[in-house]
Amino acid sequence: MSELHRITSRPDQCGGRPCIRGMRIRVKDILDRLASGAKQEDILADFPYLEAEDIVAALEFAAARVDHAVVRAG
């Protein structure tokens, strides 16, 4: 089941950047922590109001954004 419903984007919050469940935690914040080697458990401990499904949503969102065709001319 998709967790993308957890991703919100509001023009008046974080400059319209994608966030988790209306909070001021950006998808990028979660992805940056994962990329730097943080484990899911560490992120959840640092942000106790996050849920494991929020991390899944961030990864799902990122995966959907990079899945695009590359068209090369001629």
DSSP file (Angstrom, degrees, kcal/mol; ACC not computed):
  #  RESIDUE AA STRUCTURE BP1 BP2  ACC     N-H-->O    O-->H-N    N-H-->O    O-->H-N    TCO  KAPPA ALPHA  PHI   PSI    X-CA   Y-CA   Z-CA
    1    1 A M              0   0    0      0, 0.0     2,-0.1     0, 0.0     0, 0.0   0.000 360.0 360.0 360.0 139.6    0.0    0.0    0.0
    2    2 A S        -     0   0    0      1,-0.1     3,-0.2     2,-0.0    55,-0.1  -0.430 360.0-166.1 -73.2 143.4    1.2    3.5   -0.9
    3    3 A E    >   +     0   0    0     -2,-0.1     3,-2.2    53,-0.1     4,-0.2   0.218  58.2 111.3-109.0  10.9    2.2    5.8    1.9
    4    4 A L  G >   +     0   0    0      1,-0.3     3,-1.9     2,-0.2    -1,-0.1   0.717  60.5  76.6 -61.8 -20.2    2.3    8.9   -0.3
    5    5 A H  G 3  S+     0   0    0      1,-0.3    -1,-0.3    -3,-0.2    -2,-0.1   0.686  85.2  65.9 -62.8 -15.2   -0.8   10.3    1.4
    6    6 A R  G <  S+     0   0    0     -3,-2.2    15,-3.9    47,-0.1     2,-0.5   0.609  83.2  90.0 -80.1 -13.1    1.5   11.2    4.2
    7    7 A I  E <   -A   20   0A   0     -3,-1.9     2,-0.3    13,-0.2    13,-0.2  -0.747  57.6-179.6 -90.4 126.7    3.4   13.8    2.0
    8    8 A T  E     -A   19   0A   0     11,-2.5    11,-3.4    -2,-0.5     2,-0.4  -0.885  13.8-166.8-123.5 156.1    1.9   17.3    2.1
    9    9 A S        +     0   0    0     -2,-0.3     8,-0.1     9,-0.2     5,-0.1  -0.938  10.0 173.8-146.0 120.0    2.9   20.4    0.4
   10   10 A R    >   -     0   0    0      3,-0.5     3,-1.9     7,-0.4     6,-0.9  -0.989  33.1-136.4-128.6 134.0    1.6   23.9    1.4
   11   11 A P  T 3  S+     0   0    0      0, 0.0     4,-0.2     0, 0.0     6,-0.1   0.811 106.7  50.4 -58.2 -29.9    2.8   27.2   -0.1
   12   12 A D  T 3  S+     0   0    0      3,-0.1     2,-0.5     2,-0.1    -3,-0.0   0.346 102.1  71.7 -92.2   7.0    2.9   28.8    3.4
   13   13 A Q  S X  S-     0   0    0     -3,-1.9     3,-1.9     1,-0.1    -3,-0.5  -0.979 117.5 -20.6-129.3 122.8    5.0   26.0    4.9
   14   14 A C  G >  S-     0   0    0     -2,-0.5     3,-1.7     1,-0.3    -1,-0.1   0.827 118.1 -64.5  52.9  36.1    8.7   25.3    4.3
   15   15 A G  G 3  S-     0   0    0      1,-0.3    -1,-0.3    -4,-0.2    -3,-0.1   0.742  93.6 -60.7  63.6  23.5    8.4   27.3    1.0
   16   16 A G  G <  S+     0   0    0     -3,-1.9    -1,-0.3    -6,-0.9    -2,-0.2   0.506  95.7 148.6  82.4   3.8    6.0   24.7   -0.5
   17   17 A R    <   -     0   0    0     -3,-1.7    -7,-0.4    -4,-0.3    -1,-0.3  -0.387  60.0 -88.4 -70.5 150.7    8.5   21.9   -0.2
   18   18 A P        -     0   0    0      0, 0.0     9,-2.5     0, 0.0    10,-0.4  -0.384  55.2-179.9 -63.4 131.5    7.2   18.4    0.5
   19   19 A C  E     -AB   8  26A   0    -11,-3.4   -11,-2.5     7,-0.3     2,-0.6  -0.733  32.0 -95.4-125.8 173.1    6.7   17.7    4.2
   20   20 A I  E >  S-A    7   0A   0      5,-2.1     3,-2.9    -2,-0.2     5,-0.4  -0.847  90.5 -31.8 -96.8 120.5    5.6   14.8    6.4
   21   21 A R  T 3  S-     0   0    0    -15,-3.9    -1,-0.2    -2,-0.6   -14,-0.1   0.758 116.5 -56.2  44.6  41.0    1.9   15.0    7.5
   22   22 A G  T 3  S+     0   0    0      1,-0.2    -1,-0.3   -16,-0.2     2,-0.1   0.495 108.3 125.1  76.4   1.4    1.7   18.7    7.6
   23   23 A M  S <  S-     0   0    0     -3,-2.9    -1,-0.2     2,-0.2    -3,-0.2  -0.383  77.0-106.7 -85.3 170.7    4.7   19.0   10.0
   24   24 A R  S    S+     0   0    0     -5,-0.1     2,-0.7    -2,-0.1    -1,-0.1  -0.071  85.5 112.0 -90.4  34.9    7.7   21.1    9.4
   25   25 A I        -     0   0    0     -5,-0.4    -5,-2.1     4,-0.0    -2,-0.2  -0.936  61.4-145.8-106.8 112.5    9.8   18.0    8.7
   26   26 A R  B  >  -B   19   0A   0     -2,-0.7     4,-1.4    -7,-0.2     3,-0.4  -0.419  19.5-122.9 -78.8 152.3   10.7   18.0    5.0
   27   27 A V  H  > S+     0   0    0     -9,-2.5     4,-2.5     1,-0.2     3,-0.2   0.901 115.7  58.3 -55.1 -41.3   11.1   14.9    2.9
   28   28 A K  H  > S+     0   0    0    -10,-0.4     4,-3.0     1,-0.2    -1,-0.2   0.852  98.4  58.5 -59.8 -36.2   14.6   16.1    2.2
   29   29 A D  H  > S+     0   0    0     -3,-0.4     4,-1.8     2,-0.2    -1,-0.2   0.925 110.0  43.0 -60.2 -44.0   15.4   16.1    5.9
   30   30 A I  H  X S+     0   0    0     -4,-1.4     4,-2.4    -3,-0.2    -2,-0.2   0.930 114.9  49.1 -67.6 -45.8   14.6   12.4    6.2
   31   31 A L  H  X S+     0   0    0     -4,-2.5     4,-2.8     1,-0.2    -2,-0.2   0.893 109.1  53.1 -63.0 -39.9   16.4   11.6    2.9
   32   32 A D  H  X S+     0   0    0     -4,-3.0     4,-1.6     2,-0.2    -1,-0.2   0.913 109.8  48.3 -61.0 -42.5   19.5   13.5    4.0
   33   33 A R  H  <>S+     0   0    0     -4,-1.8     5,-2.4    -5,-0.2     4,-0.2   0.922 112.7  47.5 -65.4 -43.2   19.7   11.6    7.3
   34   34 A L  H ><5S+     0   0    0     -4,-2.4     3,-1.6     1,-0.2    -2,-0.2   0.923 110.7  52.4 -62.4 -43.3   19.3    8.3    5.5
   35   35 A A  H 3<5S+     0   0    0     -4,-2.8    -1,-0.2     1,-0.3    -2,-0.2   0.800 104.9  56.1 -63.8 -28.9   21.9    9.2    3.0
   36   36 A S  T 3<5S-     0   0    0     -4,-1.6    -1,-0.3    -5,-0.2    -2,-0.2   0.442 128.2 -96.5 -85.2   2.3   24.3   10.1    5.8
   37   37 A G  T < 5S+     0   0    0     -3,-1.6    -3,-0.2     1,-0.3    -2,-0.1   0.456  70.8 151.2 103.3   1.1   24.0    6.6    7.2
   38   38 A A      < -     0   0    0     -5,-2.4    -1,-0.3    -6,-0.2     2,-0.2  -0.396  40.7-130.0 -66.1 141.9   21.3    7.1    9.9
   39   39 A K    >>  -     0   0    0      1,-0.1     4,-2.1    -2,-0.1     3,-0.5  -0.573  21.2-111.3 -88.1 156.2   19.2    4.1   10.6
   40   40 A Q  H 3> S+     0   0    0      1,-0.2     4,-2.5    -2,-0.2     5,-0.2   0.891 119.5  55.2 -53.0 -42.2   15.4    4.3   10.7
   41   41 A E  H 3> S+     0   0    0      1,-0.2     4,-1.8     2,-0.2    -1,-0.2   0.867 106.3  51.4 -61.3 -37.4   15.5    3.7   14.4
   42   42 A D  H <> S+     0   0    0     -3,-0.5     4,-2.3     2,-0.2    -1,-0.2   0.918 110.2  48.2 -65.6 -43.8   17.8    6.7   14.9
   43   43 A I  H  X S+     0   0    0     -4,-2.1     4,-2.0     1,-0.2    -2,-0.2   0.920 111.9  49.2 -64.0 -43.6   15.6    9.0   12.9
   44   44 A L  H  < S+     0   0    0     -4,-2.5     6,-0.2     1,-0.2    -1,-0.2   0.840 111.3  50.1 -66.1 -32.4   12.5    7.8   14.9
   45   45 A A  H  < S+     0   0    0     -4,-1.8    -1,-0.2    -5,-0.2    -2,-0.2   0.887 112.1  47.2 -71.2 -38.7   14.4    8.4   18.2
   46   46 A D  H  < S+     0   0    0     -4,-2.3    -2,-0.2     1,-0.3    -1,-0.2   0.815 124.5  32.5 -70.9 -30.6   15.4   11.9   17.1
   47   47 A F  S >< S+     0   0    0     -4,-2.0     3,-2.5    -5,-0.2    -1,-0.3  -0.728  70.2 179.3-126.9  79.9   11.9   12.8   16.0
   48   48 A P  T 3  S+     0   0    0      0, 0.0    -1,-0.1     0, 0.0    -4,-0.1   0.660  78.5  63.1 -62.4 -16.0    9.5   10.9   18.2
   49   49 A Y  T 3  S+     0   0    0      2,-0.1     2,-0.2    -4,-0.0    -5,-0.1   0.553  87.8  90.7 -85.8  -7.0    6.4   12.3   16.5
   50   50 A L    <   -     0   0    0     -3,-2.5     2,-0.3    -6,-0.2    -3,-0.0  -0.535  66.7-148.1 -81.0 155.8    7.5   10.6   13.2
   51   51 A E    >>  -     0   0    0     -2,-0.2     3,-1.7     1,-0.1     4,-1.0  -0.871  27.2-110.6-120.1 156.5    6.3    7.1   12.4
   52   52 A A  H 3> S+     0   0    0     -2,-0.3     4,-1.7     1,-0.3     3,-0.5   0.849 118.5  60.3 -54.4 -36.1    8.0    4.4   10.4
   53   53 A E  H 3> S+     0   0    0      1,-0.2     4,-2.3     2,-0.2    -1,-0.3   0.765  95.7  62.3 -65.4 -24.9    5.5    4.8    7.6
   54   54 A D  H <> S+     0   0    0     -3,-1.7     4,-2.1     2,-0.2    -1,-0.2   0.885 103.5  48.3 -66.4 -38.8    6.7    8.5    7.3
   55   55 A I  H  X S+     0   0    0     -4,-1.0     4,-2.1    -3,-0.5    -2,-0.2   0.905 110.8  50.5 -68.0 -41.6   10.1    7.3    6.4
   56   56 A V  H  X S+     0   0    0     -4,-1.7     4,-2.7     1,-0.2    -2,-0.2   0.912 109.2  52.6 -59.8 -42.7    8.6    4.8    3.9
   57   57 A A  H  X S+     0   0    0     -4,-2.3     4,-2.7     2,-0.2    -2,-0.2   0.902 107.5  51.2 -61.3 -42.1    6.6    7.7    2.4
   58   58 A A  H  X S+     0   0    0     -4,-2.1     4,-2.2     2,-0.2    -1,-0.2   0.915 113.0  45.1 -62.5 -43.1    9.7    9.9    2.0
   59   59 A L  H  X S+     0   0    0     -4,-2.1     4,-2.5     2,-0.2    -2,-0.2   0.905 113.3  49.8 -66.8 -41.1   11.5    7.1    0.2
   60   60 A E  H  X S+     0   0    0     -4,-2.7     4,-2.1     2,-0.2    -2,-0.2   0.906 110.6  50.6 -63.6 -42.0    8.5    6.3   -2.0
   61   61 A F  H  X S+     0   0    0     -4,-2.7     4,-1.7     2,-0.2    -2,-0.2   0.932 112.0  46.9 -61.0 -47.2    8.2   10.0   -2.8
   62   62 A A  H  X S+     0   0    0     -4,-2.2     4,-1.6     1,-0.2    -2,-0.2   0.907 110.5  52.2 -63.2 -42.7   11.8   10.2   -3.9
   63   63 A A  H  X S+     0   0    0     -4,-2.5     4,-0.6     1,-0.2    -1,-0.2   0.889 109.0  50.2 -61.8 -39.5   11.6    7.1   -5.9
   64   64 A A  H  < S+     0   0    0     -4,-2.1     3,-0.4     1,-0.2    -1,-0.2   0.854 108.5  53.7 -67.3 -34.1    8.6    8.4   -7.8
   65   65 A R  H  < S+     0   0    0     -4,-1.7    -1,-0.2     1,-0.2    -2,-0.2   0.808 110.0  45.2 -72.1 -30.4   10.4   11.7   -8.5
   66   66 A V  H  < S+     0   0    0     -4,-1.6     2,-1.6     1,-0.1    -1,-0.2   0.506  87.8  95.3 -92.8  -3.1   13.5   10.1  -10.1
   67   67 A D     <  +     0   0    0     -4,-0.6     2,-0.4    -3,-0.4    -1,-0.1  -0.624  56.3 126.0 -89.5  80.9   11.5    7.6  -12.3
   68   68 A H        -     0   0    0     -2,-1.6     2,-0.1     0, 0.0    -3,-0.0  -0.982  60.9-107.0-136.9 150.6   11.4    9.6  -15.5
   69   69 A A        -     0   0    0     -2,-0.4     2,-0.6     1,-0.0    -2,-0.0  -0.440  23.2-139.2 -74.3 146.9   12.4    8.8  -19.0
   70   70 A V        -     0   0    0     -2,-0.1     2,-0.5     2,-0.0    -1,-0.0  -0.943  18.4-163.6-107.4 116.7   15.5   10.3  -20.5
   71   71 A V        -     0   0    0     -2,-0.6     2,-0.5     2,-0.0    -2,-0.0  -0.884   3.3-166.9-105.2 126.0   14.9   11.3  -24.1
   72   72 A R        -     0   0    0     -2,-0.5     2,-0.3     2,-0.0    -2,-0.0  -0.931  19.4-124.6-115.0 132.9   17.9   12.0  -26.3
   73   73 A A              0   0    0     -2,-0.5    -2,-0.0     1,-0.2     0, 0.0  -0.555 360.0 360.0 -76.4 137.8   17.7   13.7  -29.6
   74   74 A G              0   0    0     -2,-0.3    -1,-0.2     0, 0.0    -2,-0.0   0.017 360.0 360.0  28.9 360.0   19.1   11.9  -32.5
